[in-house]
Amino acid sequence: MTKSAMIRARVDPALKQEAEDIFEALGLSATQAITLFYQQVKWVRGLPFDVRVPNDVTLRTFEETDAGENLVRCENEQELFAKLGI
């Protein structure tokens, strides 16, 4: 199958760069990543991930962590599990 269809979209330049850095770390080009996304949409017949509107608690948590507030830091996974009680 020849690849001749074009997709054009405007995105925030910083978001584009961050995503493309991740694609590169995964060994993917932007074209390959977009093709993978489209294949997943086709196979699951919808978005390949849950899309939800965050509730008030989640929004407040995002705001706090973005501001560096109410963060819990751990040296390793054992300390994290201990703080979580698991």
N, C-alpha and C positions, 0 to 999 in steps of 0.2 A: 504494500500500500504506500503510495507516495504521500509525503507530508507537504501539503501546499496551503492549508488553511492558516490564516493569521489570527492572532489574538492581540488586541491592543487594550491596555488599561493604564490608567494613571494611578500611581501610588506614592505615598510619602517616600522621599529618597532615603531617609534613615531606615525605614522599615524594609525597603527593597534591599539595601546593603546588608542589613542584619540577616534577612532571609537568605540572600545569596551566599553569605559567609557560611551559613549552616549547610546549604546545598553543597558548597565546595567541600566542607568537612565530611559530608556523606558521599562524596564522589559523584555528585549530580550537577548537571548544568541546570539553569533555570528552565530551559525547554523540557528537559527530562523530568524535572519536578512537576511542572504543569501537566505534562502528559500523564504522569503517575496519578496526580490528583483527578484528572478527567477519567482515567480508567477506573479509579475507585468509585467515583460518582456513578459511573455506568454500572459497575458490578453490584453496588449496594442500592442502586436506584434512589439515590439521595446523597446528602452530604455524608462523608465518611467519618464524621465525628458529631458529637452532640453540640447543638447550639442552643444556649439558654440565656435568658436575661438574668444577671446576678441579682440576688435578693439584697435587702438593705444591710444585713450583717456582712455579706461578702463585699459589697461596695465600701462599707466602712473599713473593713479589714484591708482592702486594696489601698485606700487613702492613707491609713495608718502605716502600712509597711512601706509605701512609696515615700512617706515622710520620715522613715527610719524609726518609727515608734512601735512599741510592743513586740519587738523582735526577740526570738529565743535563739541563741547561738549555741552550737555544740561543736566539740572538737572532732567527734567521730560518730559513726552510726550507733555504737553501743551507748554513748551518752544520750543521743537522741531517743533511742528506745527506752532507756531508763526514765527520761523525763516524761515520755508518753505513757509509761507504765506498761510497756509490752516487752 
